[in-house]
Amino acid sequence: MAKILQFPSRIELDKGSRMITLNETLDEVELQLSMAMQELDMLNEEIVILTNDYNRILNELKDLVMQE
């Protein structure tokens, strides 16, 4: 005897379609978040370098002022 196949209902199809859409959107957001985190890391490195330069220049200026 042949087995009867149950076709998914419209609700199940809509739910499956929605799940696919949400998963694709989640992947896109995850990629954008990863890129933003990489940009943030680069900015943090630049801030550290600029802060070190600022402190070095400030100390040099202070030393020059104290010599007078």
C-alpha positions in Angstrom: 0.0 0.0 0.0 1.3 3.5 -0.9 2.2 5.9 1.8 0.1 9.1 1.7 2.2 12.3 1.7 1.0 15.2 3.7 1.6 18.5 2.0 2.4 21.5 4.3 -0.5 23.8 5.1 -0.4 27.4 4.0 0.4 28.4 7.6 3.4 26.0 7.7 4.6 27.4 4.3 4.3 31.0 5.6 6.2 30.1 8.8 8.9 28.4 6.8 9.2 31.3 4.4 9.4 33.7 7.4 12.1 31.6 9.0 14.2 31.7 5.8 13.8 35.4 5.5 14.7 36.0 9.2 17.8 33.7 8.9 18.9 35.6 5.8 18.4 39.0 7.6 20.2 37.7 10.6 23.2 36.7 8.4 23.3 40.2 6.9 23.1 41.9 10.3 25.8 39.6 11.6 28.1 40.6 8.7 27.4 44.3 9.2 28.1 43.9 13.0 31.4 42.1 12.3 32.5 44.9 9.9 31.5 47.6 12.4 33.5 45.8 15.1 36.6 45.7 12.9 36.2 49.4 12.2 35.9 50.1 15.9 39.1 48.1 16.6 40.9 50.2 14.0 39.6 53.4 15.5 40.6 52.3 19.0 44.1 51.6 17.7 44.3 55.1 16.1 43.0 56.7 19.3 45.7 55.0 21.3 48.4 56.2 18.9 47.0 59.8 18.9 46.7 59.8 22.7 50.3 58.7 23.0 51.4 61.4 20.6 49.4 64.0 22.4 50.9 63.1 25.8 54.4 63.1 24.3 53.9 66.6 22.8 52.3 67.9 26.0 55.2 66.7 28.1 57.7 68.2 25.7 55.9 71.5 25.8 55.8 71.3 29.6 59.5 70.7 29.7 60.2 73.7 27.5 57.9 76.0 29.6 59.6 74.8 32.9 63.1 75.6 31.5 62.2 79.3 31.1 
